[in-house]
Amino acid sequence: MSGYAALTDLRDAMLLIATRARQTSPGSGIVPSPCISVCRISADSGLCEGCFRTLGEISAWSRLPVDDKWALWQTIEQRIAALSC
């Protein structure tokens, strides 16, 4: 994959996950998964290139309490903001 294609994929993933983050509502008892079905772990960052979570965060998701899931969404948003700079 060329550098340009990788950059485009990263931007697409960031847009998808940012859209999903805006659709979440901390007041509800259901927290949607950040997964957007782009499951590749970056060797550089250790983060999934689709949802910006670590392997540990991905594997723990279904067992996390609701508050921890919301906290992870905030962490994801911070990671995206840092990558966008």
N, C-alpha and C positions, 0 to 999 in steps of 0.2 A: 504494500500500500504506500502510495506516495505521501510526502509530508502534507501536501495540500489536501488530499483525501482524508487523512487522519484529522487534520484541523477541522474540516467540514463535518466529519463524523462527531467530533468532540462538541462542536457548536450545536449540532442537531440534538445530541444527547442532553446538553445543558438546557436547551430550549424545552425539550420534552419534560425533563425533570422539574424545571422551574414552573412550567404550566401545571404539572401534577401537584407541586407544592402549594400553589395558589388555590387549588381546588380542595385542599384539605382544610378541615375545620376542627381546631382543638376542642371545641365544645361537644363534638360527637364522640360516641364510644367506639367508633370504628375508625381505624387508622389505615389508610391504603398503603400498600407496599410501594416503596420507591422504585421497584424493579420495572424497567421498560423493555425487558427482553433483549438487551445488548450485554451479554455476559462475557466480558473479557477483562481480566485483571491486568492492569498496567504494571510492567516490571519496574518502571521508574517510581511510581507513586504507591503501588500496592493497593490501589483503589479500582473498583469496577469502572470501566469506561462508560457504562450506561447509567448506573445509579449512584456512583461515587461513594460506595460503601466498601469497607474492608471485607475479606472473607469471613472473619469472625462476626462482624455485624450482620452480614447476610445470613450466616448459619444460625445466629441467635434470634433473628427477627420474630419468628413465630412464637417464641417463648418470652419475649420482652413484655413487661407491663405497658399499658397504654401510655403512661407518662414518659417512659423511656423511649417509646417509639416517636413521640412528639419531639423529644430532645434530639433524637437522631435525625429527624427531618431538619431541625435547626442546624445541626452540624453539617448536613449535606448542603444546605443553603450557603453556609459559611465557606465550605470547600469550593463550591461553584463560584462564589464571589471572588475568592482568592485566585482561582484559575482564570477568571475573566479580566484580571488586571493586566 
